[in-house]
């Protein structure tokens, strides 16, 4: 057997070093805090003192915690913006995929909110939603409509936040769809036109199947991100909105853990939220696999 060369050994060591960096980062900054939080969920830890083991009492308390149930409902309700954003992003991508003047400018304009500071955008929309001098109500006033105080009304605060989050993420989803559309071979559309397919048939049988992987990616990442929405709520409705109608799960976790120093209880909610995200993501992957088999 030939002796391994010094150059090969050096390259192998360097390879291990490159691989070790993300692995160590995952162990220190992800796995260790996750395990620590999991253990903390079984204690009454206040974040400073001793961690006293209390079993599953925190999880039992969650079953009767009306605020937790309400924040879960609010979080799920705000995810209604995901299908709205998908449809709008696909329509925009279809429009900007055409060879017309000004498409490059519009692509940049739609993507600007994506790279902008979320806190700054939240402050901007908070001003726009102001009931007295906000831009939204000023626009409605042109048509003789007296707009409400959007963020101070329990019936309008969630739709207002949904509109803001859809606007914020529209450019990102649009860009992904645009990349997918531009990767579709032109011969598919040419063959469909030769066969006499109309625009709707082309869209249904060619465009939608070809952008399906992008749709799946956007749905999964949007659900994960939507379940963890926090900054918008904390900036625009710092008290959780009227009657706690805009508070999300992460906002409630933050209040309990860092506001009330109930770190053990907050950890229990974080574990439940993590399991929820895992379950929804797992279901999405299984549904995607099943639909792939059906297409085959």
C-alpha positions in Angstrom: 0.0 0.0 0.0 1.3 3.4 -1.0 2.1 5.9 1.7 -0.3 8.8 1.7 1.5 11.9 0.4 2.1 14.9 2.6 0.1 17.1 0.1 -2.9 14.8 0.4 -2.7 14.8 4.2 -2.5 18.6 4.2 -5.5 18.9 1.9 -7.5 16.5 4.1 -6.7 18.5 7.2 -7.8 21.7 5.5 -11.0 20.0 4.3 -11.8 19.0 7.9 -11.1 22.5 9.1 -13.6 24.0 6.6 -16.2 21.4 7.5 -15.6 21.9 11.2 -16.4 25.6 11.2 -20.2 25.3 10.4 -20.4 22.1 12.5 -19.0 23.8 15.6 -21.1 26.9 14.9 -24.2 24.6 14.8 -23.3 22.8 18.0 -22.6 26.0 20.0 -25.2 28.4 18.7 -28.1 26.1 17.7 -28.0 22.6 19.3 -26.7 23.6 22.7 -29.3 26.5 23.2 -32.0 24.2 21.9 -31.2 21.5 24.4 -30.8 24.1 27.2 -34.2 25.5 26.3 -35.7 22.1 26.3 -34.5 21.4 29.8 -35.5 24.9 30.9 -39.1 24.2 29.8 -39.3 21.6 32.6 -38.3 24.2 35.3 -39.5 27.4 36.8 -36.3 29.2 35.9 -36.6 33.0 36.0 -33.5 33.5 33.8 -31.3 34.5 36.7 -31.7 32.2 39.7 -31.6 28.4 40.1 -33.4 26.1 37.7 -35.9 24.1 39.8 -37.3 21.0 38.0 -41.1 21.0 38.0 -41.9 18.3 35.4 -44.5 19.1 32.8 -46.3 21.7 34.8 -45.4 24.5 32.3 -47.0 22.4 29.5 -50.1 21.8 31.6 -50.4 25.5 32.2 -50.3 26.1 28.5 -53.5 24.1 28.0 -55.5 26.6 30.0 -53.5 29.8 29.0 -56.0 31.9 27.0 -53.4 34.3 26.0 -51.3 31.5 24.5 -54.3 30.2 22.6 -55.1 33.7 21.3 -51.5 34.4 20.2 -51.5 31.0 18.3 -54.8 32.1 16.6 -53.3 35.5 15.7 -50.2 33.8 14.3 -52.2 31.4 12.1 -54.5 34.2 11.0 -51.6 36.3 9.8 -50.4 33.4 7.7 -53.4 34.1 5.4 -51.0 36.6 3.8 -48.9 33.6 2.4 -51.4 32.6 -0.4 -52.1 36.2 -1.2 -48.4 36.9 -1.5 -47.9 33.8 -3.7 -50.6 34.8 -6.2 -49.4 38.5 -6.4 -45.8 37.5 -6.7 -46.5 35.0 -9.5 -48.6 37.6 -11.4 -45.9 40.2 -11.0 -43.3 37.7 -12.2 -45.4 36.9 -15.3 -45.7 40.6 -16.1 -42.0 41.4 -15.5 -41.0 38.3 -17.6 -42.1 40.1 -20.7 -39.8 42.0 -23.0 -41.2 45.4 -22.3 -39.5 48.8 -21.5 -38.9 49.5 -17.8 -39.0 45.9 -16.5 -35.5 46.3 -14.9 -36.6 49.4 -13.0 -39.7 47.7 -11.7 -37.7 44.6 -10.6 -35.5 46.9 -8.5 -38.4 48.8 -7.0 -40.2 45.7 -5.9 -37.1 44.3 -4.4 -36.1 47.4 -2.4 -38.5 46.5 0.6 -36.8 43.1 0.9 -33.4 44.6 1.6 -34.7 47.4 3.7 -34.6 47.4 7.5 -37.6 45.6 8.9 -37.7 48.0 11.9 -37.6 51.0 9.6 -40.4 49.6 7.4 -42.5 48.9 10.4 -42.1 52.5 11.6 -43.0 53.7 8.1 -46.2 51.6 8.0 -47.1 52.6 11.5 -47.1 56.2 10.4 -49.1 55.3 7.2 -51.7 53.5 9.3 -52.2 56.4 11.7 -55.9 57.2 12.1 -55.4 61.0 12.1 -52.8 61.8 9.5 -51.8 58.5 8.0 -51.2 58.2 4.3 -53.7 55.3 4.0 -56.6 57.3 5.4 -55.6 60.3 3.4 -55.8 58.2 0.3 -59.2 56.8 1.3 -60.4 60.3 2.1 -60.0 61.2 -1.6 -63.0 58.8 -2.3 -65.0 60.1 0.7 -64.1 57.1 2.9 -63.3 57.7 6.5 -60.7 55.2 7.4 -60.4 53.7 10.9 -57.4 53.9 13.3 -56.0 50.7 11.8 -53.6 49.6 14.5 -55.9 50.6 17.4 -58.9 48.6 16.2 -59.1 44.9 17.0 -60.9 44.2 13.7 -58.5 45.9 11.4 -55.1 45.5 13.1 -54.5 41.9 11.8 -55.5 42.7 8.1 -53.3 45.8 8.3 -50.3 43.7 9.5 -51.0 41.1 6.8 -50.9 43.8 4.1 -47.6 45.1 5.4 -46.0 41.7 5.5 -47.2 40.8 2.0 -45.8 44.1 0.7 -42.5 43.4 2.5 -41.9 39.9 1.0 -43.5 40.4 -2.4 -40.2 41.3 -4.1 -38.4 38.2 -2.8 -41.1 35.8 -4.0 -41.4 37.7 -7.3 -37.7 37.3 -8.0 -37.7 33.6 -7.3 -40.7 33.1 -9.6 -39.1 35.3 -12.2 -35.9 33.1 -12.1 -38.1 30.0 -12.4 -40.0 31.4 -15.4 -36.9 32.3 -17.2 -35.5 28.8 -16.8 -38.5 27.2 -18.6 -37.4 26.2 -22.1 -39.1 28.3 -24.8 -39.7 25.1 -26.9 -42.4 24.1 -24.4 -44.5 27.2 -25.1 -43.8 26.9 -28.9 -45.0 23.3 -28.9 -48.1 24.2 -26.9 -49.0 27.0 -29.3 -48.5 24.7 -32.3 -50.9 22.2 -30.7 -53.5 25.0 -30.4 -53.4 25.5 -26.6 -54.8 28.7 -25.3 -53.2 31.0 -22.7 -55.0 29.4 -19.7 -54.0 25.9 -20.8 -50.4 26.9 -21.3 -50.4 28.5 -17.8 -52.0 25.4 -16.2 -50.1 22.7 -17.9 -46.6 24.3 -18.4 -46.1 27.4 -16.2 -47.6 26.1 -12.9 -45.8 22.7 -13.0 -42.5 24.3 -13.9 -42.6 26.8 -11.0 -43.9 24.2 -8.5 -40.5 23.7 -6.8 -40.3 27.5 -6.2 -43.8 27.5 -4.8 -43.0 24.7 -2.4 -39.9 26.5 -1.2 -41.7 29.8 -0.7 -44.6 28.2 1.1 -42.3 26.3 3.5 -40.0 29.2 4.3 -43.0 31.6 4.6 -44.7 29.3 7.1 -41.5 29.1 9.2 -41.0 32.8 9.0 -44.7 33.6 9.7 -44.7 31.4 12.8 -41.8 33.5 14.2 -43.1 37.0 13.3 -42.1 39.4 16.0 -40.4 42.7 14.9 -43.4 44.1 13.1 -45.6 43.4 16.2 -43.1 44.8 18.7 -42.7 48.0 16.7 -46.2 48.7 15.3 -48.2 47.4 18.3 -45.8 47.3 21.3 -48.6 46.3 23.7 -49.9 43.5 21.5 -52.6 45.5 20.0 -56.2 46.2 21.3 -57.4 43.3 23.4 -54.1 41.5 22.5 -55.4 41.1 19.0 -52.1 41.4 17.2 -49.8 39.6 19.6 -48.1 36.5 18.1 -46.6 33.5 19.8 -43.1 34.8 19.6 -44.2 38.2 21.0 -45.9 36.4 23.9 -42.8 34.3 24.5 -40.7 37.4 24.6 -43.1 39.1 27.1 -43.1 36.1 29.4 -39.4 35.3 29.2 -37.9 38.7 29.2 -40.7 40.9 30.5 -42.1 38.8 33.3 -38.9 36.7 33.8 -40.8 33.4 33.3 -38.0 31.9 31.3 -39.1 28.3 32.0 -42.6 29.0 30.8 -41.3 30.9 27.8 -39.1 27.9 27.0 -42.1 25.6 27.1 -43.9 27.8 24.6 -40.8 27.9 22.4 -40.7 24.1 22.4 -44.4 23.9 21.4 -43.8 26.4 18.6 -40.8 24.5 17.4 -42.8 21.2 17.3 -45.6 23.0 15.4 -43.1 24.3 12.8 -41.5 20.9 12.4 -44.9 19.2 12.0 -46.2 21.7 9.4 -42.9 21.5 7.5 -42.9 17.7 7.6 -46.5 17.6 6.2 -45.5 20.0 3.5 -42.7 17.8 2.4 -44.9 14.7 2.4 -47.6 16.5 0.4 -44.9 17.6 -2.1 -43.6 14.1 -2.5 -47.2 12.7 -3.0 -48.0 15.3 -5.7 -44.7 14.5 -7.4 -45.6 10.8 -7.6 -49.0 11.8 -9.0 -47.4 13.8 -11.7 -45.2 10.8 -12.6 
